[in-house]
Amino acid sequence: MAIIGRHTDREGRSTGERVAAVERFGRPATDDELTAATRLLDAMLDAAEAQGCTLGTFDWVADLPGACLDAIRHPSR
């Protein structure tokens, strides 16, 4: 089962919930992929906190949960 994640957005959704809500074409993401993408997203947000950035900050400029899932599912990994 995918992990919940340590960070939340303005609506109280965890990083794990945000990653699980990403919709892409093709096969559904596996629990292992969702977990890895959530861990990646949490690590990126840990680093961003030092600059005062949150998941909400990134929501203004990018689909960070989707980007993390895409990175984990990329064929070159």
N, C-alpha and C positions, 0 to 999 in steps of 0.2 A: 504494500500500500504506500502511496506517495506521502511525503512528509508535509506537515503544516507550514513550516517556515517561521522565521523569527521576526519578520517585519510586517507591518500592516499599512494599508493605504488609508486615505481619508474616510473611507466608508467602512473601515474595520475588517476588510478582507485581507487574509494572510498572503504572504508571497506564494505559498503552496496553492492556495485557492486561485490566485491570479494566474499562475503557470497552468494549472489544470483547466482554466477557462479559455486558454489559447486555442483557436480553431485554425487548422491547416488542412490542406488537401492531402490525400493519401491515407495511409494507414494511421489508426489512432496511436498516440504516444503510449509507450509502456509505463508501468509504475516506476521502473528503474530510470527511465528517461525523465519522467516528471520529477522524481526525487533529485536526480543530478542537476536538472535545470533550476530547481528551487534552491539547492545548495549554492549554485553559481550565483543566482540572483541575490541571495542573502550575503554572500561574500562581497559582491560588488556594492551592495548597499552599506555594508559595514565600512568599506573604504570611503564611500561617498559621504558618510555621516561627518567625517572630519572636515569636510568642506560645507557642511550645513545642508546637504542635499538629501532628500527623502524619495521614496517611491512616488509620492505625489509630484515632486519636482520633475522627475523623469516623465511622468504621464503627460506633461505639457509638451515634451519634445520628441518622445520616442516610445515605442512599445517594448520596453525593457524585458518584461516577462516573455514576450514572444521571441525577442532576440536571443534570450538565454536558451529557450527550448530549441530554436533553430540551430544555435551553436552546438548544442549537445547532440542533436540528430544529424548534424552535417556528416556526409559520407566519408570525409577525410579523417574523422576521429578514429 
